[in-house]
Amino acid sequence: MPDIVISGTGLYTPSESISNKELVESFNAYVEIYNTEHASQIAAGEIEALQPSSAEFVEKASGIKSRYVMNKAGIVDPHRLAPYLPERPNEAQSIQCEMGVSAAREAMAQAG
């Protein structure tokens, strides 16, 4: 039986990234929108107002200064705060599959 050796590694890294500052700016814009839209309920004590955040808090709580993302535009949109990732048919590779294939190809290229 031939020896099997792992001689290459691969890592998929999305091309876009978001800093804590960018993330918090978007979240705080959402907080303002939410609190404005729900002002009467907040004033009546029916719901609590959302509180803004800070980049320093995010870093202290998570240890993360920035993160790589699949779709920055959707994540920093205060009306969405989530990536725009189109639904794919079952016959198509999933996003995670594409990530795995990319990492595997990188590992195979390193291995020669």
Gaussian input, Z-matrix of N, CA and C with variables (Angstrom, degrees):
# hf/3-21g

backbone

0 1
 N
 C     1     B1
 C     2     B2     1     A1
 N     3     B3     2     A2     1     D1
 C     4     B4     3     A3     2     D2
 C     5     B5     4     A4     3     D3
 N     6     B6     5     A5     4     D4
 C     7     B7     6     A6     5     D5
 C     8     B8     7     A7     6     D6
 N     9     B9     8     A8     7     D7
 C    10    B10     9     A9     8     D8
 C    11    B11    10    A10     9     D9
 N    12    B12    11    A11    10    D10
 C    13    B13    12    A12    11    D11
 C    14    B14    13    A13    12    D12
 N    15    B15    14    A14    13    D13
 C    16    B16    15    A15    14    D14
 C    17    B17    16    A16    15    D15
 N    18    B18    17    A17    16    D16
 C    19    B19    18    A18    17    D17
 C    20    B20    19    A19    18    D18
 N    21    B21    20    A20    19    D19
 C    22    B22    21    A21    20    D20
 C    23    B23    22    A22    21    D21
 N    24    B24    23    A23    22    D22
 C    25    B25    24    A24    23    D23
 C    26    B26    25    A25    24    D24
 N    27    B27    26    A26    25    D25
 C    28    B28    27    A27    26    D26
 C    29    B29    28    A28    27    D27
 N    30    B30    29    A29    28    D28
 C    31    B31    30    A30    29    D29
 C    32    B32    31    A31    30    D30
 N    33    B33    32    A32    31    D31
 C    34    B34    33    A33    32    D32
 C    35    B35    34    A34    33    D33
 N    36    B36    35    A35    34    D34
 C    37    B37    36    A36    35    D35
 C    38    B38    37    A37    36    D36
 N    39    B39    38    A38    37    D37
 C    40    B40    39    A39    38    D38
 C    41    B41    40    A40    39    D39
 N    42    B42    41    A41    40    D40
 C    43    B43    42    A42    41    D41
 C    44    B44    43    A43    42    D42
 N    45    B45    44    A44    43    D43
 C    46    B46    45    A45    44    D44
 C    47    B47    46    A46    45    D45
 N    48    B48    47    A47    46    D46
 C    49    B49    48    A48    47    D47
 C    50    B50    49    A49    48    D48
 N    51    B51    50    A50    49    D49
 C    52    B52    51    A51    50    D50
 C    53    B53    52    A52    51    D51
 N    54    B54    53    A53    52    D52
 C    55    B55    54    A54    53    D53
 C    56    B56    55    A55    54    D54
 N    57    B57    56    A56    55    D55
 C    58    B58    57    A57    56    D56
 C    59    B59    58    A58    57    D57
 N    60    B60    59    A59    58    D58
 C    61    B61    60    A60    59    D59
 C    62    B62    61    A61    60    D60
 N    63    B63    62    A62    61    D61
 C    64    B64    63    A63    62    D62
 C    65    B65    64    A64    63    D63
 N    66    B66    65    A65    64    D64
 C    67    B67    66    A66    65    D65
 C    68    B68    67    A67    66    D66
 N    69    B69    68    A68    67    D67
 C    70    B70    69    A69    68    D68
 C    71    B71    70    A70    69    D69
 N    72    B72    71    A71    70    D70
 C    73    B73    72    A72    71    D71
 C    74    B74    73    A73    72    D72
 N    75    B75    74    A74    73    D73
 C    76    B76    75    A75    74    D74
 C    77    B77    76    A76    75    D75
 N    78    B78    77    A77    76    D76
 C    79    B79    78    A78    77    D77
 C    80    B80    79    A79    78    D78
 N    81    B81    80    A80    79    D79
 C    82    B82    81    A81    80    D80
 C    83    B83    82    A82    81    D81
 N    84    B84    83    A83    82    D82
 C    85    B85    84    A84    83    D83
 C    86    B86    85    A85    84    D84
 N    87    B87    86    A86    85    D85
 C    88    B88    87    A87    86    D86
 C    89    B89    88    A88    87    D87
 N    90    B90    89    A89    88    D88
 C    91    B91    90    A90    89    D89
 C    92    B92    91    A91    90    D90
 N    93    B93    92    A92    91    D91
 C    94    B94    93    A93    92    D92
 C    95    B95    94    A94    93    D93
 N    96    B96    95    A95    94    D94
 C    97    B97    96    A96    95    D95
 C    98    B98    97    A97    96    D96
 N    99    B99    98    A98    97    D97
 C   100   B100    99    A99    98    D98
 C   101   B101   100   A100    99    D99
 N   102   B102   101   A101   100   D100
 C   103   B103   102   A102   101   D101
 C   104   B104   103   A103   102   D102
 N   105   B105   104   A104   103   D103
 C   106   B106   105   A105   104   D104
 C   107   B107   106   A106   105   D105
 N   108   B108   107   A107   106   D106
 C   109   B109   108   A108   107   D107
 C   110   B110   109   A109   108   D108
 N   111   B111   110   A110   109   D109
 C   112   B112   111   A111   110   D110
 C   113   B113   112   A112   111   D111
 N   114   B114   113   A113   112   D112
 C   115   B115   114   A114   113   D113
 C   116   B116   115   A115   114   D114
 N   117   B117   116   A116   115   D115
 C   118   B118   117   A117   116   D116
 C   119   B119   118   A118   117   D117
 N   120   B120   119   A119   118   D118
 C   121   B121   120   A120   119   D119
 C   122   B122   121   A121   120   D120
 N   123   B123   122   A122   121   D121
 C   124   B124   123   A123   122   D122
 C   125   B125   124   A124   123   D123
 N   126   B126   125   A125   124   D124
 C   127   B127   126   A126   125   D125
 C   128   B128   127   A127   126   D126
 N   129   B129   128   A128   127   D127
 C   130   B130   129   A129   128   D128
 C   131   B131   130   A130   129   D129
 N   132   B132   131   A131   130   D130
 C   133   B133   132   A132   131   D131
 C   134   B134   133   A133   132   D132
 N   135   B135   134   A134   133   D133
 C   136   B136   135   A135   134   D134
 C   137   B137   136   A136   135   D135
 N   138   B138   137   A137   136   D136
 C   139   B139   138   A138   137   D137
 C   140   B140   139   A139   138   D138
 N   141   B141   140   A140   139   D139
 C   142   B142   141   A141   140   D140
 C   143   B143   142   A142   141   D141
 N   144   B144   143   A143   142   D142
 C   145   B145   144   A144   143   D143
 C   146   B146   145   A145   144   D144
 N   147   B147   146   A146   145   D145
 C   148   B148   147   A147   146   D146
 C   149   B149   148   A148   147   D147
 N   150   B150   149   A149   148   D148
 C   151   B151   150   A150   149   D149
 C   152   B152   151   A151   150   D150
 N   153   B153   152   A152   151   D151
 C   154   B154   153   A153   152   D152
 C   155   B155   154   A154   153   D153
 N   156   B156   155   A155   154   D154
 C   157   B157   156   A156   155   D155
 C   158   B158   157   A157   156   D156
 N   159   B159   158   A158   157   D157
 C   160   B160   159   A159   158   D158
 C   161   B161   160   A160   159   D159
 N   162   B162   161   A161   160   D160
 C   163   B163   162   A162   161   D161
 C   164   B164   163   A163   162   D162
 N   165   B165   164   A164   163   D163
 C   166   B166   165   A165   164   D164
 C   167   B167   166   A166   165   D165
 N   168   B168   167   A167   166   D166
 C   169   B169   168   A168   167   D167
 C   170   B170   169   A169   168   D168
 N   171   B171   170   A170   169   D169
 C   172   B172   171   A171   170   D170
 C   173   B173   172   A172   171   D171
 N   174   B174   173   A173   172   D172
 C   175   B175   174   A174   173   D173
 C   176   B176   175   A175   174   D174
 N   177   B177   176   A176   175   D175
 C   178   B178   177   A177   176   D176
 C   179   B179   178   A178   177   D177
 N   180   B180   179   A179   178   D178
 C   181   B181   180   A180   179   D179
 C   182   B182   181   A181   180   D180
 N   183   B183   182   A182   181   D181
 C   184   B184   183   A183   182   D182
 C   185   B185   184   A184   183   D183
 N   186   B186   185   A185   184   D184
 C   187   B187   186   A186   185   D185
 C   188   B188   187   A187   186   D186
 N   189   B189   188   A188   187   D187
 C   190   B190   189   A189   188   D188
 C   191   B191   190   A190   189   D189
 N   192   B192   191   A191   190   D190
 C   193   B193   192   A192   191   D191
 C   194   B194   193   A193   192   D192
 N   195   B195   194   A194   193   D193
 C   196   B196   195   A195   194   D194
 C   197   B197   196   A196   195   D195
 N   198   B198   197   A197   196   D196
 C   199   B199   198   A198   197   D197
 C   200   B200   199   A199   198   D198
 N   201   B201   200   A200   199   D199
 C   202   B202   201   A201   200   D200
 C   203   B203   202   A202   201   D201
 N   204   B204   203   A203   202   D202
 C   205   B205   204   A204   203   D203
 C   206   B206   205   A205   204   D204
 N   207   B207   206   A206   205   D205
 C   208   B208   207   A207   206   D206
 C   209   B209   208   A208   207   D207
 N   210   B210   209   A209   208   D208
 C   211   B211   210   A210   209   D209
 C   212   B212   211   A211   210   D210
 N   213   B213   212   A212   211   D211
 C   214   B214   213   A213   212   D212
 C   215   B215   214   A214   213   D213
 N   216   B216   215   A215   214   D214
 C   217   B217   216   A216   215   D215
 C   218   B218   217   A217   216   D216
 N   219   B219   218   A218   217   D217
 C   220   B220   219   A219   218   D218
 C   221   B221   220   A220   219   D219
 N   222   B222   221   A221   220   D220
 C   223   B223   222   A222   221   D221
 C   224   B224   223   A223   222   D222
 N   225   B225   224   A224   223   D223
 C   226   B226   225   A225   224   D224
 C   227   B227   226   A226   225   D225
 N   228   B228   227   A227   226   D226
 C   229   B229   228   A228   227   D227
 C   230   B230   229   A229   228   D228
 N   231   B231   230   A230   229   D229
 C   232   B232   231   A231   230   D230
 C   233   B233   232   A232   231   D231
 N   234   B234   233   A233   232   D232
 C   235   B235   234   A234   233   D233
 C   236   B236   235   A235   234   D234
 N   237   B237   236   A236   235   D235
 C   238   B238   237   A237   236   D236
 C   239   B239   238   A238   237   D237
 N   240   B240   239   A239   238   D238
 C   241   B241   240   A240   239   D239
 C   242   B242   241   A241   240   D240
 N   243   B243   242   A242   241   D241
 C   244   B244   243   A243   242   D242
 C   245   B245   244   A244   243   D243
 N   246   B246   245   A245   244   D244
 C   247   B247   246   A246   245   D245
 C   248   B248   247   A247   246   D246
 N   249   B249   248   A248   247   D247
 C   250   B250   249   A249   248   D248
 C   251   B251   250   A250   249   D249
 N   252   B252   251   A251   250   D250
 C   253   B253   252   A252   251   D251
 C   254   B254   253   A253   252   D252
 N   255   B255   254   A254   253   D253
 C   256   B256   255   A255   254   D254
 C   257   B257   256   A256   255   D255
 N   258   B258   257   A257   256   D256
 C   259   B259   258   A258   257   D257
 C   260   B260   259   A259   258   D258
 N   261   B261   260   A260   259   D259
 C   262   B262   261   A261   260   D260
 C   263   B263   262   A262   261   D261
 N   264   B264   263   A263   262   D262
 C   265   B265   264   A264   263   D263
 C   266   B266   265   A265   264   D264
 N   267   B267   266   A266   265   D265
 C   268   B268   267   A267   266   D266
 C   269   B269   268   A268   267   D267
 N   270   B270   269   A269   268   D268
 C   271   B271   270   A270   269   D269
 C   272   B272   271   A271   270   D270
 N   273   B273   272   A272   271   D271
 C   274   B274   273   A273   272   D272
 C   275   B275   274   A274   273   D273
 N   276   B276   275   A275   274   D274
 C   277   B277   276   A276   275   D275
 C   278   B278   277   A277   276   D276
 N   279   B279   278   A278   277   D277
 C   280   B280   279   A279   278   D278
 C   281   B281   280   A280   279   D279
 N   282   B282   281   A281   280   D280
 C   283   B283   282   A282   281   D281
 C   284   B284   283   A283   282   D282
 N   285   B285   284   A284   283   D283
 C   286   B286   285   A285   284   D284
 C   287   B287   286   A286   285   D285
 N   288   B288   287   A287   286   D286
 C   289   B289   288   A288   287   D287
 C   290   B290   289   A289   288   D288
 N   291   B291   290   A290   289   D289
 C   292   B292   291   A291   290   D290
 C   293   B293   292   A292   291   D291
 N   294   B294   293   A293   292   D292
 C   295   B295   294   A294   293   D293
 C   296   B296   295   A295   294   D294
 N   297   B297   296   A296   295   D295
 C   298   B298   297   A297   296   D296
 C   299   B299   298   A298   297   D297
 N   300   B300   299   A299   298   D298
 C   301   B301   300   A300   299   D299
 C   302   B302   301   A301   300   D300
 N   303   B303   302   A302   301   D301
 C   304   B304   303   A303   302   D302
 C   305   B305   304   A304   303   D303
 N   306   B306   305   A305   304   D304
 C   307   B307   306   A306   305   D305
 C   308   B308   307   A307   306   D306
 N   309   B309   308   A308   307   D307
 C   310   B310   309   A309   308   D308
 C   311   B311   310   A310   309   D309
 N   312   B312   311   A311   310   D310
 C   313   B313   312   A312   311   D311
 C   314   B314   313   A313   312   D312
 N   315   B315   314   A314   313   D313
 C   316   B316   315   A315   314   D314
 C   317   B317   316   A316   315   D315
 N   318   B318   317   A317   316   D316
 C   319   B319   318   A318   317   D317
 C   320   B320   319   A319   318   D318
 N   321   B321   320   A320   319   D319
 C   322   B322   321   A321   320   D320
 C   323   B323   322   A322   321   D321
 N   324   B324   323   A323   322   D322
 C   325   B325   324   A324   323   D323
 C   326   B326   325   A325   324   D324
 N   327   B327   326   A326   325   D325
 C   328   B328   327   A327   326   D326
 C   329   B329   328   A328   327   D327
 N   330   B330   329   A329   328   D328
 C   331   B331   330   A330   329   D329
 C   332   B332   331   A331   330   D330
 N   333   B333   332   A332   331   D331
 C   334   B334   333   A333   332   D332
 C   335   B335   334   A334   333   D333

   B1=1.4395
   B2=1.5325
   B3=1.3357
   B4=1.4656
   B5=1.5321
   B6=1.3349
   B7=1.4604
   B8=1.5251
   B9=1.3063
   B10=1.4603
   B11=1.5187
   B12=1.3276
   B13=1.4562
   B14=1.5228
   B15=1.3037
   B16=1.4660
   B17=1.5211
   B18=1.3294
   B19=1.4619
   B20=1.5237
   B21=1.3029
   B22=1.4543
   B23=1.5128
   B24=1.3020
   B25=1.4652
   B26=1.5154
   B27=1.2958
   B28=1.4514
   B29=1.5117
   B30=1.3029
   B31=1.4527
   B32=1.5123
   B33=1.3136
   B34=1.4566
   B35=1.5191
   B36=1.3133
   B37=1.4603
   B38=1.5206
   B39=1.3311
   B40=1.4668
   B41=1.5269
   B42=1.3111
   B43=1.4633
   B44=1.5242
   B45=1.3249
   B46=1.4654
   B47=1.5287
   B48=1.3215
   B49=1.4628
   B50=1.5204
   B51=1.3254
   B52=1.4624
   B53=1.5220
   B54=1.3190
   B55=1.4628
   B56=1.5287
   B57=1.3154
   B58=1.4614
   B59=1.5232
   B60=1.3290
   B61=1.4675
   B62=1.5274
   B63=1.3292
   B64=1.4670
   B65=1.5264
   B66=1.3111
   B67=1.4619
   B68=1.5239
   B69=1.3191
   B70=1.4640
   B71=1.5246
   B72=1.3286
   B73=1.4697
   B74=1.5244
   B75=1.3123
   B76=1.4653
   B77=1.5214
   B78=1.3320
   B79=1.4607
   B80=1.5256
   B81=1.3264
   B82=1.4581
   B83=1.5256
   B84=1.3287
   B85=1.4688
   B86=1.5275
   B87=1.3356
   B88=1.4677
   B89=1.5277
   B90=1.3231
   B91=1.4684
   B92=1.5255
   B93=1.3277
   B94=1.4705
   B95=1.5240
   B96=1.3187
   B97=1.4692
   B98=1.5235
   B99=1.3213
   B100=1.4680
   B101=1.5240
   B102=1.3259
   B103=1.4598
   B104=1.5240
   B105=1.3252
   B106=1.4617
   B107=1.5225
   B108=1.3259
   B109=1.4669
   B110=1.5276
   B111=1.3145
   B112=1.4639
   B113=1.5284
   B114=1.3257
   B115=1.4675
   B116=1.5261
   B117=1.3260
   B118=1.4709
   B119=1.5273
   B120=1.3172
   B121=1.4664
   B122=1.5286
   B123=1.3239
   B124=1.4653
   B125=1.5263
   B126=1.3470
   B127=1.4667
   B128=1.5239
   B129=1.3289
   B130=1.4668
   B131=1.5275
   B132=1.3168
   B133=1.4580
   B134=1.5163
   B135=1.3295
   B136=1.4676
   B137=1.5284
   B138=1.3170
   B139=1.4645
   B140=1.5224
   B141=1.3139
   B142=1.4597
   B143=1.5226
   B144=1.3105
   B145=1.4606
   B146=1.5229
   B147=1.3131
   B148=1.4650
   B149=1.5225
   B150=1.3072
   B151=1.4599
   B152=1.5249
   B153=1.3259
   B154=1.4665
   B155=1.5224
   B156=1.3174
   B157=1.4589
   B158=1.5213
   B159=1.3144
   B160=1.4629
   B161=1.5268
   B162=1.3142
   B163=1.4643
   B164=1.5261
   B165=1.3174
   B166=1.4638
   B167=1.5305
   B168=1.3312
   B169=1.4666
   B170=1.5271
   B171=1.3251
   B172=1.4653
   B173=1.5256
   B174=1.3260
   B175=1.4699
   B176=1.5279
   B177=1.3269
   B178=1.4667
   B179=1.5275
   B180=1.3311
   B181=1.4680
   B182=1.5255
   B183=1.3336
   B184=1.4658
   B185=1.5243
   B186=1.3159
   B187=1.4583
   B188=1.5179
   B189=1.3168
   B190=1.4651
   B191=1.5259
   B192=1.3477
   B193=1.4587
   B194=1.5258
   B195=1.3168
   B196=1.4624
   B197=1.5163
   B198=1.3138
   B199=1.4625
   B200=1.5238
   B201=1.3303
   B202=1.4591
   B203=1.5200
   B204=1.3375
   B205=1.4632
   B206=1.5228
   B207=1.3077
   B208=1.4650
   B209=1.5267
   B210=1.3277
   B211=1.4568
   B212=1.5204
   B213=1.3118
   B214=1.4642
   B215=1.5260
   B216=1.3206
   B217=1.4665
   B218=1.5260
   B219=1.3070
   B220=1.4573
   B221=1.5149
   B222=1.3159
   B223=1.4642
   B224=1.5242
   B225=1.3226
   B226=1.4668
   B227=1.5267
   B228=1.3188
   B229=1.4673
   B230=1.5294
   B231=1.3555
   B232=1.4686
   B233=1.5256
   B234=1.3112
   B235=1.4672
   B236=1.5259
   B237=1.3322
   B238=1.4633
   B239=1.5317
   B240=1.3417
   B241=1.4745
   B242=1.5268
   B243=1.3075
   B244=1.4663
   B245=1.5294
   B246=1.3232
   B247=1.4672
   B248=1.5257
   B249=1.3151
   B250=1.4616
   B251=1.5209
   B252=1.2973
   B253=1.4590
   B254=1.5214
   B255=1.3225
   B256=1.4616
   B257=1.5247
   B258=1.3143
   B259=1.4634
   B260=1.5224
   B261=1.3055
   B262=1.4603
   B263=1.5209
   B264=1.3262
   B265=1.4669
   B266=1.5272
   B267=1.3034
   B268=1.4651
   B269=1.5226
   B270=1.3312
   B271=1.4609
   B272=1.5275
   B273=1.3223
   B274=1.4657
   B275=1.5259
   B276=1.3295
   B277=1.4608
   B278=1.5270
   B279=1.3136
   B280=1.4624
   B281=1.5284
   B282=1.3125
   B283=1.4634
   B284=1.5248
   B285=1.3222
   B286=1.4646
   B287=1.5253
   B288=1.3152
   B289=1.4622
   B290=1.5276
   B291=1.3312
   B292=1.4629
   B293=1.5258
   B294=1.3269
   B295=1.4690
   B296=1.5269
   B297=1.3163
   B298=1.4600
   B299=1.5113
   B300=1.3214
   B301=1.4669
   B302=1.5234
   B303=1.3320
   B304=1.4643
   B305=1.5264
   B306=1.3260
   B307=1.4686
   B308=1.5250
   B309=1.3210
   B310=1.4669
   B311=1.5255
   B312=1.3238
   B313=1.4722
   B314=1.5282
   B315=1.3289
   B316=1.4659
   B317=1.5274
   B318=1.3176
   B319=1.4714
   B320=1.5257
   B321=1.3240
   B322=1.4697
   B323=1.5187
   B324=1.3370
   B325=1.4631
   B326=1.5294
   B327=1.3318
   B328=1.4694
   B329=1.5269
   B330=1.3223
   B331=1.4670
   B332=1.5239
   B333=1.3282
   B334=1.4592
   B335=1.4735
   A1=108.30
   A2=117.71
   A3=119.81
   A4=110.86
   A5=114.46
   A6=119.50
   A7=109.15
   A8=116.00
   A9=121.29
   A10=107.41
   A11=115.37
   A12=120.96
   A13=109.08
   A14=116.33
   A15=120.14
   A16=106.07
   A17=115.81
   A18=119.57
   A19=112.68
   A20=117.32
   A21=121.30
   A22=109.48
   A23=115.99
   A24=120.58
   A25=109.19
   A26=115.37
   A27=120.28
   A28=110.22
   A29=115.81
   A30=121.53
   A31=108.19
   A32=116.74
   A33=120.32
   A34=108.43
   A35=116.78
   A36=121.97
   A37=107.77
   A38=118.14
   A39=119.89
   A40=111.00
   A41=116.20
   A42=120.75
   A43=113.25
   A44=118.10
   A45=120.66
   A46=110.18
   A47=115.63
   A48=119.81
   A49=109.74
   A50=114.76
   A51=121.66
   A52=107.86
   A53=115.77
   A54=120.43
   A55=109.15
   A56=115.96
   A57=119.56
   A58=110.55
   A59=116.72
   A60=120.46
   A61=110.35
   A62=116.93
   A63=120.68
   A64=111.05
   A65=115.98
   A66=120.91
   A67=110.81
   A68=116.68
   A69=121.22
   A70=110.88
   A71=118.08
   A72=120.08
   A73=110.33
   A74=117.06
   A75=121.35
   A76=110.99
   A77=116.39
   A78=119.95
   A79=110.77
   A80=117.46
   A81=120.06
   A82=111.68
   A83=117.83
   A84=120.77
   A85=109.45
   A86=116.64
   A87=120.87
   A88=110.48
   A89=117.39
   A90=121.71
   A91=109.86
   A92=116.96
   A93=120.78
   A94=111.01
   A95=116.55
   A96=120.93
   A97=110.06
   A98=116.61
   A99=121.81
   A100=110.79
   A101=116.86
   A102=120.21
   A103=111.73
   A104=117.62
   A105=121.08
   A106=110.52
   A107=116.85
   A108=120.90
   A109=112.42
   A110=117.99
   A111=122.13
   A112=112.55
   A113=116.65
   A114=121.30
   A115=112.67
   A116=117.73
   A117=119.46
   A118=111.24
   A119=117.57
   A120=120.82
   A121=111.23
   A122=115.95
   A123=120.54
   A124=109.39
   A125=116.44
   A126=121.02
   A127=111.52
   A128=117.13
   A129=121.47
   A130=111.95
   A131=117.66
   A132=121.18
   A133=113.73
   A134=116.93
   A135=121.04
   A136=111.76
   A137=115.62
   A138=121.34
   A139=108.37
   A140=115.86
   A141=120.17
   A142=110.15
   A143=115.12
   A144=120.28
   A145=108.86
   A146=115.77
   A147=119.83
   A148=108.60
   A149=116.43
   A150=121.85
   A151=109.90
   A152=117.08
   A153=119.31
   A154=111.02
   A155=114.90
   A156=121.27
   A157=109.09
   A158=116.57
   A159=121.66
   A160=108.86
   A161=114.99
   A162=120.04
   A163=110.46
   A164=116.77
   A165=120.87
   A166=110.88
   A167=116.41
   A168=119.85
   A169=110.63
   A170=116.60
   A171=120.29
   A172=110.21
   A173=116.44
   A174=118.97
   A175=111.12
   A176=116.86
   A177=119.73
   A178=110.94
   A179=116.80
   A180=120.81
   A181=112.42
   A182=116.75
   A183=119.57
   A184=114.33
   A185=116.77
   A186=120.16
   A187=112.63
   A188=116.47
   A189=121.75
   A190=109.46
   A191=116.39
   A192=121.13
   A193=111.55
   A194=116.09
   A195=121.73
   A196=107.55
   A197=115.67
   A198=119.97
   A199=109.13
   A200=114.86
   A201=120.97
   A202=107.89
   A203=115.47
   A204=120.08
   A205=110.93
   A206=114.44
   A207=120.95
   A208=112.34
   A209=118.15
   A210=120.54
   A211=109.51
   A212=115.48
   A213=121.03
   A214=112.08
   A215=117.46
   A216=120.89
   A217=112.14
   A218=117.49
   A219=120.08
   A220=112.69
   A221=116.65
   A222=120.79
   A223=111.31
   A224=118.14
   A225=120.25
   A226=112.83
   A227=117.95
   A228=121.85
   A229=107.98
   A230=118.47
   A231=119.46
   A232=113.99
   A233=117.59
   A234=120.47
   A235=111.62
   A236=116.91
   A237=120.66
   A238=112.65
   A239=116.73
   A240=124.13
   A241=112.91
   A242=116.21
   A243=122.34
   A244=107.51
   A245=117.67
   A246=119.28
   A247=112.07
   A248=114.92
   A249=120.93
   A250=106.60
   A251=117.33
   A252=122.47
   A253=107.10
   A254=117.08
   A255=119.13
   A256=112.29
   A257=114.66
   A258=119.76
   A259=108.53
   A260=115.76
   A261=121.17
   A262=109.44
   A263=115.77
   A264=117.71
   A265=109.97
   A266=116.63
   A267=121.33
   A268=112.77
   A269=117.47
   A270=121.42
   A271=112.08
   A272=117.55
   A273=121.50
   A274=110.38
   A275=115.25
   A276=119.49
   A277=109.54
   A278=116.38
   A279=120.37
   A280=108.92
   A281=115.83
   A282=120.04
   A283=110.01
   A284=117.11
   A285=119.68
   A286=111.33
   A287=116.96
   A288=120.51
   A289=109.75
   A290=116.86
   A291=120.16
   A292=111.11
   A293=116.13
   A294=119.92
   A295=110.69
   A296=116.05
   A297=120.91
   A298=112.41
   A299=116.96
   A300=121.07
   A301=109.83
   A302=116.77
   A303=120.51
   A304=110.99
   A305=117.03
   A306=121.23
   A307=110.84
   A308=117.41
   A309=121.07
   A310=111.01
   A311=116.91
   A312=119.79
   A313=110.81
   A314=116.18
   A315=120.09
   A316=110.14
   A317=116.97
   A318=121.14
   A319=110.90
   A320=117.01
   A321=120.05
   A322=111.09
   A323=117.00
   A324=119.90
   A325=110.59
   A326=116.78
   A327=120.26
   A328=111.17
   A329=115.31
   A330=119.72
   A331=111.92
   A332=115.60
   A333=119.19
   A334=109.66
   D1=131.96
   D2=-178.65
   D3=-71.27
   D4=149.83
   D5=175.33
   D6=-73.60
   D7=139.88
   D8=177.15
   D9=-107.32
   D10=129.17
   D11=-177.03
   D12=-128.84
   D13=130.26
   D14=172.50
   D15=-87.70
   D16=109.02
   D17=-174.86
   D18=-119.73
   D19=8.68
   D20=177.50
   D21=-148.10
   D22=153.02
   D23=177.36
   D24=-130.94
   D25=155.51
   D26=178.33
   D27=-137.85
   D28=149.50
   D29=178.82
   D30=-144.12
   D31=125.82
   D32=176.12
   D33=-87.99
   D34=127.46
   D35=176.16
   D36=-126.67
   D37=119.40
   D38=177.65
   D39=-57.57
   D40=154.66
   D41=-175.28
   D42=-79.25
   D43=-18.63
   D44=-177.88
   D45=-104.50
   D46=150.39
   D47=176.16
   D48=-138.80
   D49=158.49
   D50=179.53
   D51=-130.00
   D52=129.95
   D53=175.99
   D54=-82.85
   D55=162.84
   D56=175.88
   D57=-59.37
   D58=-38.34
   D59=179.65
   D60=-59.34
   D61=-47.44
   D62=179.43
   D63=-63.24
   D64=-43.34
   D65=-179.00
   D66=-62.83
   D67=-45.20
   D68=-178.57
   D69=-68.74
   D70=-37.83
   D71=176.84
   D72=-58.99
   D73=-42.70
   D74=178.96
   D75=-67.29
   D76=-45.11
   D77=179.51
   D78=-62.78
   D79=-44.19
   D80=-179.41
   D81=-65.68
   D82=-33.16
   D83=173.85
   D84=-64.03
   D85=-41.25
   D86=176.29
   D87=-61.86
   D88=-42.48
   D89=179.32
   D90=-58.07
   D91=-45.38
   D92=178.87
   D93=-61.86
   D94=-45.15
   D95=179.42
   D96=-61.29
   D97=-48.97
   D98=-178.43
   D99=-60.60
   D100=-49.15
   D101=-177.73
   D102=-64.41
   D103=-35.51
   D104=177.15
   D105=-67.78
   D106=-45.24
   D107=-179.35
   D108=-66.40
   D109=-26.37
   D110=-177.30
   D111=-112.64
   D112=23.41
   D113=-174.89
   D114=-56.60
   D115=-42.81
   D116=-177.85
   D117=-67.48
   D118=-39.29
   D119=178.10
   D120=-67.91
   D121=-36.65
   D122=177.81
   D123=-66.47
   D124=-45.43
   D125=179.83
   D126=-62.53
   D127=-34.68
   D128=-179.78
   D129=-80.03
   D130=-5.41
   D131=179.97
   D132=78.13
   D133=13.53
   D134=-179.64
   D135=-75.13
   D136=-34.82
   D137=177.29
   D138=-138.15
   D139=159.34
   D140=177.85
   D141=-91.65
   D142=146.89
   D143=175.27
   D144=-69.39
   D145=144.39
   D146=173.47
   D147=-74.73
   D148=149.41
   D149=-179.61
   D150=-107.34
   D151=140.53
   D152=177.37
   D153=-68.87
   D154=166.04
   D155=-179.70
   D156=-120.30
   D157=-175.57
   D158=176.65
   D159=-142.47
   D160=154.44
   D161=178.76
   D162=-61.88
   D163=-35.10
   D164=179.63
   D165=-64.95
   D166=-40.49
   D167=178.61
   D168=-63.22
   D169=-44.90
   D170=-178.83
   D171=-60.80
   D172=-43.96
   D173=179.93
   D174=-65.56
   D175=-41.93
   D176=-179.66
   D177=-66.05
   D178=-40.91
   D179=-177.31
   D180=-73.24
   D181=-34.12
   D182=-173.44
   D183=-112.51
   D184=-22.28
   D185=-174.48
   D186=78.46
   D187=5.85
   D188=-176.51
   D189=-103.51
   D190=134.31
   D191=177.66
   D192=-99.23
   D193=-31.94
   D194=176.06
   D195=-157.24
   D196=164.53
   D197=-178.39
   D198=-140.79
   D199=147.66
   D200=174.27
   D201=-84.04
   D202=140.81
   D203=-175.87
   D204=-136.93
   D205=159.72
   D206=179.75
   D207=-81.59
   D208=-31.33
   D209=-178.03
   D210=-149.44
   D211=94.22
   D212=-176.45
   D213=-64.92
   D214=-40.46
   D215=-174.92
   D216=-56.01
   D217=-44.48
   D218=-179.63
   D219=-70.64
   D220=-34.12
   D221=-177.26
   D222=-72.13
   D223=-37.78
   D224=-179.22
   D225=-87.33
   D226=-2.13
   D227=175.60
   D228=-76.85
   D229=112.61
   D230=-176.08
   D231=-64.86
   D232=-13.27
   D233=176.69
   D234=-88.61
   D235=-7.26
   D236=-177.93
   D237=-124.63
   D238=-56.35
   D239=-178.81
   D240=56.21
   D241=35.23
   D242=177.84
   D243=-155.23
   D244=150.81
   D245=-178.89
   D246=-67.89
   D247=150.06
   D248=170.96
   D249=-88.33
   D250=102.94
   D251=178.89
   D252=-124.00
   D253=107.56
   D254=-176.45
   D255=-62.71
   D256=144.94
   D257=176.49
   D258=-66.03
   D259=143.32
   D260=-178.77
   D261=-116.05
   D262=148.77
   D263=175.60
   D264=-69.76
   D265=158.96
   D266=-179.25
   D267=-59.00
   D268=-26.04
   D269=-178.42
   D270=-75.84
   D271=-18.01
   D272=-177.60
   D273=-88.90
   D274=153.99
   D275=175.17
   D276=-65.49
   D277=142.64
   D278=175.26
   D279=-75.83
   D280=166.94
   D281=177.57
   D282=-61.79
   D283=-42.79
   D284=179.22
   D285=-64.16
   D286=-34.95
   D287=176.72
   D288=-64.24
   D289=-44.79
   D290=178.17
   D291=-59.33
   D292=-40.29
   D293=177.90
   D294=-62.31
   D295=-45.07
   D296=-179.90
   D297=-64.06
   D298=-42.45
   D299=179.26
   D300=-63.77
   D301=-42.90
   D302=178.76
   D303=-60.63
   D304=-45.58
   D305=179.14
   D306=-65.23
   D307=-40.16
   D308=179.75
   D309=-64.94
   D310=-41.07
   D311=178.32
   D312=-63.75
   D313=-39.92
   D314=177.51
   D315=-62.69
   D316=-43.14
   D317=179.22
   D318=-63.69
   D319=-42.59
   D320=179.85
   D321=-66.55
   D322=-36.59
   D323=177.95
   D324=-65.18
   D325=-40.28
   D326=177.49
   D327=-65.38
   D328=-37.41
   D329=-177.49
   D330=-71.90
   D331=-23.12
   D332=179.55
   D333=84.96

